[in-house]
């Protein structure tokens, strides 16, 4: 797969994955977030890297 095509696919998946992750977290919490986004520890992997290397 060419690098450009992989980057485009990762960009598409990143948006969907972020929305899905937030929806799952909201369901687990039972309410909206109480702290501002980004208030926790720093993210170790970028979104695109998390898609390729899930933890």
C-alpha positions as CSV (number, residue, x, y, z in Angstrom):
1,X,0.0,0.0,0.0
2,X,1.5,3.4,-0.9
3,X,2.4,5.7,1.9
4,X,-0.1,8.4,0.8
5,X,-3.0,5.9,0.7
6,X,-2.1,4.7,4.1
7,X,-2.0,8.2,5.5
8,X,-5.5,8.9,4.0
9,X,-6.9,5.7,5.4
10,X,-5.4,6.5,8.9
11,X,-6.9,10.0,8.8
12,X,-10.4,8.6,8.0
13,X,-10.1,6.0,10.7
14,X,-8.8,8.5,13.3
15,X,-11.9,10.6,13.2
16,X,-14.2,7.6,13.5
17,X,-12.1,6.0,16.3
18,X,-12.0,9.2,18.3
19,X,-15.8,9.6,18.2
20,X,-16.3,5.9,19.1
21,X,-13.8,6.2,22.0
22,X,-15.6,9.2,23.4
23,X,-19.0,7.6,23.0
24,X,-17.7,4.5,24.9
25,X,-16.2,6.6,27.6
26,X,-19.4,8.6,28.0
27,X,-21.5,5.4,28.3
28,X,-19.0,4.1,30.9
29,X,-19.2,7.3,32.9
30,X,-22.9,7.7,32.6
31,X,-22.6,11.4,31.9
32,X,-20.5,14.1,30.2
33,X,-16.9,14.5,31.1
34,X,-16.2,16.5,34.3
35,X,-12.8,17.7,33.4
36,X,-11.6,19.5,30.3
37,X,-10.3,17.4,27.4
38,X,-6.6,17.0,27.6
39,X,-6.5,17.5,31.4
40,X,-5.1,14.1,32.0
41,X,-1.6,12.6,31.4
42,X,0.0,13.3,28.1
43,X,-0.8,10.9,25.2
44,X,2.1,8.6,24.4
45,X,1.0,7.7,20.8
46,X,-0.6,9.8,18.1
47,X,-4.1,8.7,17.0
48,X,-2.7,7.2,13.7
49,X,-0.1,5.2,15.6
50,X,-2.8,3.9,18.0
51,X,-4.7,2.5,15.1
52,X,-1.6,0.6,13.9
53,X,-0.4,-0.4,17.4
54,X,-3.4,-0.8,19.8
55,X,-2.6,-1.0,23.4
